[in-house]
């Protein structure tokens, strides 16, 4: 079994146990990978955007992703 498949099974298990899951995302590389994997399982999950004022370039990227 691949690491991605293992991770997807684990995420699916956790989501099935959750009453009202929400994803916290900073739109950094780790958050983007997690968001990508979670949305492969559940497309309509709400995303909470965690934004700090220190990374304007990253947030312009986040805004592009949000608008898609």
C-alpha positions as CSV (number, residue, x, y, z in Angstrom):
1,X,0.0,0.0,0.0
2,X,1.4,3.4,-0.9
3,X,1.9,6.2,1.6
4,X,-0.8,8.3,-0.1
5,X,-3.4,5.4,0.1
6,X,-2.5,4.8,3.7
7,X,-2.9,8.5,4.5
8,X,-6.2,8.7,2.6
9,X,-7.6,5.7,4.6
10,X,-6.5,7.3,7.9
11,X,-8.1,10.7,6.9
12,X,-11.3,8.9,5.9
13,X,-11.4,7.1,9.2
14,X,-11.0,10.4,11.2
15,X,-13.6,12.2,9.0
16,X,-16.1,9.4,9.6
17,X,-15.7,9.8,13.3
18,X,-16.0,13.6,13.2
19,X,-19.4,15.3,13.7
20,X,-18.7,18.6,11.9
21,X,-15.1,18.7,10.6
22,X,-13.4,21.9,9.4
23,X,-9.9,22.3,8.0
24,X,-7.6,25.0,9.3
25,X,-5.4,26.0,6.4
26,X,-2.5,28.6,6.3
27,X,-1.9,27.8,2.6
28,X,1.7,26.9,3.3
29,X,3.1,23.8,1.6
30,X,2.1,21.4,4.4
31,X,-1.5,22.8,4.6
32,X,-1.9,22.6,0.9
33,X,-0.9,18.9,0.8
34,X,-3.3,18.2,3.6
35,X,-6.1,20.2,2.0
36,X,-5.5,18.3,-1.3
37,X,-5.7,14.9,0.4
38,X,-8.7,15.7,2.5
39,X,-10.6,17.2,-0.5
40,X,-10.0,13.9,-2.4
41,X,-12.3,12.3,0.2
42,X,-14.7,15.0,1.1
43,X,-15.1,17.9,-1.4
44,X,-17.6,20.0,0.6
45,X,-15.6,20.3,3.8
46,X,-15.3,23.9,5.1
47,X,-11.9,25.5,5.1
48,X,-10.9,28.1,7.7
49,X,-8.1,30.3,6.4
50,X,-5.5,31.1,9.0
51,X,-3.9,34.3,7.9
52,X,-1.0,36.2,9.6
53,X,0.1,39.6,8.3
54,X,3.7,38.5,7.7
55,X,3.5,36.6,4.4
56,X,1.9,38.8,1.7
57,X,3.3,36.7,-1.2
58,X,1.8,33.5,0.2
59,X,-1.5,35.2,0.7
60,X,-1.7,36.4,-2.9
61,X,-1.3,32.7,-3.8
62,X,-4.0,31.7,-1.3
63,X,-6.4,34.3,-2.8
64,X,-5.8,32.8,-6.3
65,X,-6.6,29.3,-5.0
66,X,-9.7,30.5,-3.2
67,X,-11.0,32.2,-6.4
68,X,-10.6,29.0,-8.4
